[in-house]
Each structure stands twice: as structure tokens, then as C-alpha cells.
Amino acid sequence: MYDLSAEFNKFYRNKVVLPATVQNELREKKKLNIKRLKDGLLEYNQENGTSYKICEDRVQGSMAMHTVVQNDEKDYDIDVAIVFEKDNLNNLGPLATRNMVADALKRKTAQFNAEPEVKTSCVRIKYAEGYHIDFAIYRRYKENETDNEYKYEHAGAEWTERGIRALEDWFGTEINNKGKNLRKIIRFSKMFCKSRDSWVNMPSGLIQTVICDEKLDSYDRIDELFYYTMENVINRLEDSIEVNAPVDNNRSLTTREIDKTRVNNWKNRLSTQKEKMQILFEEECTRDQAIEAWQTFFNHDYWSSFLNKNINEICYEKRSVAYSDTEEFIEDMYDIDEKYDVLIDCRVMGNGFTLMPIVEFLDKYAIRFGKFIPHNFSVRAKVSYTTAPTYDKVLWKVRNVGEEAEKRNDIRGQILDRGTEITENTLFAGQHYIECYLIKNNVCVGIGHVKVPIGIK
């Protein structure tokens, strides 16, 4: 098979993985809408003489497993579990509970184009930009007061026992056992499934995750690993389109006819595209032919940037714009259980300005610099607030973004243990950012993010 692993990895980092800034936007939308729900519940309780209270919330699904992809194009599905104490609900039924949550949200989302939608398994709110947030409702209880763990029940058609973090725990175990490439293969699969606007019925991210995990192959090269895993997926779905969850007593994920249709579509569309990929296995296959094959498969213009370049042009490009890809990603280093909020206190000083919060500087003074921080400023960052009761250490990532960073071969992005506070200097222009990661028992339990936009001299 023609080797395009280098181009595959570039495609993955540039067009598949969700940028940190967008991940942070989703994180902020999650926090904002949980606050809206809690504020709406206060009004609901005052009006109805009730005392409903959220006792726990946590991100679920693709955000929790870090498998969201850029091809979602604003149609990001943010899954949030909202938990009530069982006693607090006073025997309220699952539908009535979802209606109560929708009522509370409605009070604080009047600016939305559509009211919160009560669905069978969640309450959904939609942003005009295409984002939507699904609030899955749970209740928890302990069978015995001395129990250390809660039991959880999901508000679907009826109250059904379901582990609130079982899926994420399962996925973390699979990543540990099978390697970080599993996450890459799932993301590539999602890119394929959302590669055509006309493909309206394709399987959910969960179904793709389960099947990709089940049929993951063992090749070292990422392009071969993806190709042969998808071949395995086709063969598996030829045998059966039934898919079961790896948790929750192996509940079926394909009970509805629409689910079966979506899985069938995945199989058929993979098969069709696979037939067009046979050029990759011919001895006379050229680099451009291989690129065109993958461009057709993913239906993504990014692949055309690799086309029609002779060896001299490629070498010149490498000399003129190549930079060391030093960026690291927390999901490749630690299990992720992002259940706590983290805020970074970022302050700047320099050129006669005394130390002040970066937000204050940008709002009050940076207008003269085009809403950027000038060169030769000092930037100090530390964790200012977190809901995490304890953590073992803080890791930091400083990422330089933009053409100037690439020209200087200085994108940075390594994840390092630098103590509780870091200091940086503003050296060159770009939409840079700083992230911190709270680590507890070798798990990342919280992520903080702050933008550090630096202007030209």
C-alpha cells in the first residue's frame, strides 16, 4: 500500500483534531448552560414550592472521550449528565423530570431561536450557529447508607440503571490496552461519515467508537491502520449490523430502524469508497494518485495541498516552511476525566503598565494595539480557581500559533511540569494560548485555557 503516513498525520493534526480554542469554547458553553439550568431551577422552585437541586454534573460522550472532530462544523454535540438525588425528586417520573428540566432551561434561554426540546433520552437546546447541548437526566441513590458508591438511573422512557461514567471508563481502558491510535482511527471514521452533506443518515459517534474498537487492526503506519480497520468494519457489518454498548448490560444501540439504516449506510459507503482505493496497491501508483484517492475518500480539499508537487518543490517547501512538530496533547499522555472547572489567573505587565489581569488590559488599553498585547511584555499565569477539591500537580502548555511561530520553528506546545505559576515573555505576533491541566491519581481531572493574543511590533 502506497505510504502516505506523513500526509495522514498532517491531515490529522491540521484538519481532524479540534483546535484547543474551539475545545475551550465548547467547555465554556457547557458551563454557561449548566449555570442557566441552575438559575432556572431556582425560579422554578420559587414558583412551584419545590426544592429540586442538581447534585452532580459531568461531561459525557465525544467531549469526554476527546473524539470530537473538525468536520462537525459547529454541529457539536455537547453531552452533559445532570444528576438529582432520588429522594429530592419525590417519585417524579422520567418524563416529568425531563419536562421540569426543560421548564427551568426555558426561563433562561429566551434568546434562543428554539425552546428546549424534550426528547426520549435528554433535553436539548440548540444554538443558532449549530451547536446543541443534550442534558441527559439521572437520579442517584445508595442502597445502604454505608455504601461508598452511588447507583445511577437514567431518565429515558423509564428509569433505567446506567453507569454515569461507565462508558468513559471503558474507553480509557481500551486506550490503555490498545494504544492512542484507537482515538485517531475513531476521529478519521467520523471525518469520513460527515464528509458529504448528502449523507444525512450515518451512525452515531458511539456506534463508530464501539465498532472501531472492536475491529481495530495492528498496523504501525497510521494510513494502513485506518484502511485495514475500515476493511474489518465492512466485513463485520456484512455479518451483522447489530451493535451493543460495551457497558450497561450490553444494551442494544440499534433498536430502531433508523439506527439500522445508518449502520447499513456506513457499511455501503465504506465499501463504495474502498473500491476506489485499489490504486494504492498497484506497483505503478504515484504519489499524486495516492493523494487523489484519499482526497476522494475524505472529500476534503486539504489533500489538494499535497498534489502536483515535484520532488524539488517538496524539498523547497520543507526548507522554507518546515517546523518541528513539538506540540503534545494531554489525551495522549493521561486518561481524561474532565469533571472539574479550572480558571487561569493570567496577568501582564510591561512598557510602563503595571501588573494587571489580561482581560482588563485587553478591554481598557489594548485598543491602541489593535486588541493585542504588545511585544516585550511579561505574562504570568497560575490557577486562580478550581472546583477540584485536591490535585497532585499542575501541568502547563504554552502554544505559539501562526505563520511567524512556524517560520521561527517555535510552535512549542510541550506539556510540562513547571510548578504552580509560570512566566512568559511576548516575543512575536500570533493568537497564542496557555493551558493548564490538573492531574489527580494519574488522571487529568480539569483543563484551564486562556488566550494570549500578541500583536506586531
N, C-alpha and C positions, 0 to 999 in steps of 0.2 A: 504493500500500500504506500502511495506516494507520501513522503514525510512533509507535513505542514504543521508540525507540532509547535514550532516557533510562532507562526502566524496565529495558531489557535490560542496560544497563551496571550498574545497581544489582544486578540479579539475579546478574550475573556476579561482581561483587566480593563480594557477601554470601553467595551460596549455591553458587557454582560453584568458584571458586578455593579451593584447600586452604589453611586458615589456617597462618601461619608456625609456630605452636606444634605443630600436627599434623605439618607437614613435618619439624620437628625431632625429633618422636617417631619417625617413620619412619627418619630419619637415625641416631638412637641405636640403634634395633632392628637396623639394618644392621650397625653397628659391633659391637654386643654379640654378634651371631651369627657374625660373622667371627672374633671372639675365641674363641667356643665351638669353632668348627671348628678353629682353630689349636691350641687346647689339647687337643682330642680327637685331633688328628693326632699330637701328642707322645706321648700314651698308646698310640695305635695302633702307632707306630713302635717304642716300647719293647717292646711285647708281641710284635710280629711281626718284629723285627730289620730294619726298613725305615727309609728316611730321606726319606720324602715331605715336601715343603715347598712351601707356597704362595709363589710369587714375585711375584704381582700380583693385585690385586682392584680391581674398579671397578663402580659402579652402572650399570645399563643400563635400557632401556625407558622407561616413562612417567615414572619418577622422574628419570631423566637428562635427559629432554626437557621436564620440567616441564609435563606434561599430565594429572597426576592430578587428580581432581575429588572434591568432597564427596559426591557421590551414591554413591561406592564404599562408604560407610558401614562402615568398619572392614575391609571386604574388600579391603584394599590389597595389591596385588601388587608386592612389592619384588623386583626382578630384580638379581641380583649375579653378575658374572662372576668365577670363581675360576680362576686360571691356574697351571699347573705347567710347569716346564721339561720338554721332551720327553725328554731324557736321564734326568731324575730318575724318570720313570715306568717306565723299563726295559721298554718294549714292552707295557705294560699296556693291555689293550683298553678301549674306551669304556665298556662296561657294567661291567667290573671296576673301572674308575676311579670310576664313579658309586657303585658298591657300597662302595668304600673310603671315599669322602667321607661316605656315609650312616652307615657304621660309626663314623667319627670323630665325627660330629654326635650320634649316638645316645648316646655316652658322656657328653655334656654337656647333653643335653636330656631327662633322665629325668622332669623335672617337667611335660613337655608331655603333653597327653591322647593324642596320637598320635605314633608313631615317625616319623622322617624317611622320606619316601616316595620311592622311586627311580622316576622317570618316564623316558620316552624321551629327553627333551631336558634334564632337570635333576634335581636332588634338592630336594624341597620339604619345608619344615617349616611347620606350622600352629599359630597361636596360638588359644587358646580364644575370644578376642574376635573372631576372623575374619581377622586379619592372616595373610598367608602370605608366605614368602620362598622364592624359587626360585634355587637356586645352579646356574647354567649352568657347566659344566666345560670348560675349554680346556687345550690344551698349546701351547707356543710353541717356535720354533727359528729359527735363522738358517741359510740355505742356505750362506752363506760367512761366515767369521769377520769379514770386513771390512764386511759389510752393516750399515747403520745401523738398519734396521727388522726387526722380527720378523715371521714368518709365524705365524698362529694357526689351530688346528684345533679344532673343536667336537666334544664327545663326545655324539653322537646315536646313531642306530642304528649308525653307523660314524664314524670320524674324518673330518670334512669341513672343508675350508678355509673359514674365515669371518673377516671382519674384525671384531675385537673392539669397535671403536668406529666402524665404517663407518656404521651406521645413525644414530648421534648426529651424526656429521659431515655426513651427507646432510641431516638435519633442520635443522641450523644453517645450512647453505647455503640451504635453502628459505625459512627465516625471513628471512634477509638479502635474498633476492631478491623474496619475495612480501609481506613485512611481518609485523608482530607479530600481526595479526588472524588469521593462519593458526592460531596456537595457541588463540585464543579459539574459533574455529569447531570445532576438534577437541574442545575441552572441552565445548562445547554439544552436540555429537554424542554424546559419552559420557554426558552427563546424560540425553539422550533414551533412549539404549539401555539405561540402568539405571533408567528411570523407573517401571517396573512390576515388582512381584515375580513376576508370572506369566510375564514374558518371560525364560525361562531360557536360551534359545539365541540369543544375539546375538553379533555379530562381536567379535573381539579389538580392543584398542586400536590395535594395529599396523595391522590391516586398515583401521580407520576413518581412521587417520592417513594412510595411503597414498592412499586414495580421496578424502578431503577435500583433500589436497594436489593431487591430480590434477585435481579438478573445482572448485577454489576460484574463485569469481566475483570481480567487481571493483567492487562497490558500496561507497560510503563509509559509509553507515549500517549499523551492526552487525546490526540486525534484518533489513534487506534482504539483506545479505551472507549471513547464515545461511540465510534462506529460499531464496534462489536457488541457493546452493551445494547445499543438500539436494535441490532440484529437479534440479540437474545430476547429483547422485549417483543419484537414482532412474532418470533416463534412461540413465546409464552402466551401471547394473546390469541394466536391461532388455536392453541389448545383450549383456552378458556378466557373469557372476558370478565369472569367473576374476580373481584378484588376485595380482600378483607383487611380491616385495620389490624396492625400488629399489637394492639392494646384493646382494652375494653371488651374482653371476651371475644376477640376476633369478629366484631360486628361487621356486617357487610357494608361496603362503600358503594355498591352497585345495585341497590334495591329497586331504584326507579328505572323506567325505560329510558329516560333521558341520560342517566348515568351510563347505561349500556351503549347507547348511541355514541356518546362521547368517547368511550374507550374504543369502540369499533372505528371511529373516525381517526383516532390516534394511530391505530394499527394500520389502517388502509393508507393513510397519508405518509406514514413512515415507509411503508412498502413501496409506494409510488416513487418517493424521493430516493430510496435505496437503489432502485433500478437505474436511476440517472447517475449514480456514483461509481459505476463499474469502470469508468476511465481511470480511476485511481489505482487500479490493479493491473493496468496494461504497462508493459515494459517501456513503450514509447511515450508514456504520459509526460507532458511538460508541466512546468511549474504553473504557467498560466491556465492550463486545462484543469489542473487540480484546484486552483483558486476559484475558477468559474464553477466547478462542481459544488464546492462548499458555499459559494455565493448563492447558487440556485437553491441549495438545501435550506439555508437560513434566510434567504430572501432579504439580505441586509447589504446596504451599499458600502459598508465598511470594508468588505472584502475587495472592492474595486480599487482601493488604495494600494493593493499589492500587485495589481495587474500591469502587464505590458512594460515591465522594467527589466532592462538587460542587466547583466552582472556588474557592469561599470556603474550604472545608476544606483544599484543596490549598495555597492561599496561606498559610493559617494555619500549616499544618504546616511549610512552608518557612521561615516567620518564626521558629517556635518551636524546631524541632529541626534545621534545616539546618546543615550544617557544610561547610567546604571540603575536598574530597576531595584531600588533598595527598599521599597515600601513593604511593610509587613501588615498582616491582618489578624486581628485578635481571634477570629473564629478558627484560624489555622494553628493557633497556639494553645487555646484553652477551650474547655466546654463553656457554653454561654447559657446563663440563666439570668437574664436581664430583668430582675424583679424590683430593683431599687432605682430611684431617681438620683441624679447627680448634677450639681451645678458647679461650674468652674468660676472662681473669682479671678478675672483677668484684668490687670491694671497696666497702664502705660505711662511713660514719662520721657521727657527729652526736649531739647531745643527751647528751654525756658519753661516748659509745662511741668508742674509738679505731679507726683504720682496720683492717678485718678482712674476710676473704672473705665474700661474701654468703651462701654456703651455711652457713658457721659461724654467722653472725648469725641466720639463719632457724632453724637447728637448736637453738641454745643460748638465744637471748634473745628471739626474736620471738614466743614462746608468749604473752607478756603483751600482744602487739599483735595476737593472732589470726593468727599466722604471716605477718604483713605487715611491710614496712618502714614506719616512721612518716614523717610529713611532715617537711620541713626537714632531711633527711639529704643527704649528698653521695654520689654514686655515681661510681666511677671504673672504666673498662673499658679493657683492652688485650689484644692477642693474647698468650696465655701459652705456647701450644704449637701447632705445626702440623707435619704431615708433608711440607708443601711445601718443597722444597729452597731455592727462591727465589721471590720475587714482586715485582712492580713497585710496588704500592701497596695500601693498605687503605682500603676504603670503609665507612662506618658508616650504620646506620639505627636511629633511636630512634622507636618506635611507641607512642603512648599509646592505650590500649584502654578502652572502657567508656562509659557514659552521660555521666559527668562530662566526659570528653575531648570528646565530641560537643557537649555543652551549651556548653563553653568555646570551641568551634570551634578545637580544638588537638589534633587526632589526630596531627599531624606525619607521620612515615613517609618523609620525603625521604631519598634515598641520597646521601651527601655525602663528599667527601674532607676528613677532619678530622685527618689525621696518624695517628700510631701509638697515641695514647691520648686518650680523651675523658672529660670530667667533666660530670655532670648533677646536677640537684637534684630531690628528691622533692617535688612540689608538690600533687598531688591523687590520689585513690584510683583504682585500676584495675589490671588484670592486664597491665601494660606489659611490653615486652621490648626488648632491644637485639640487633641482628645486625651482624656484620661480614662483608665479602666480600674475599677475596684476588684481586687482578687480576694476571694474567701474560699479556703479549702480547695485551692487549685481550680476554682471556677470563677469566671467573670460574672459578677452579680450586678454591675452597674456601669454605664458609659456616660461620660460627660463630653460636651463638644462646644467649642467657641470659635467663631470666625475671626481671623486676623487679617483684614484686607490692607495691603501695603501698596502705596501709590508710587508713581515715578518720582524721580528727584526734582 
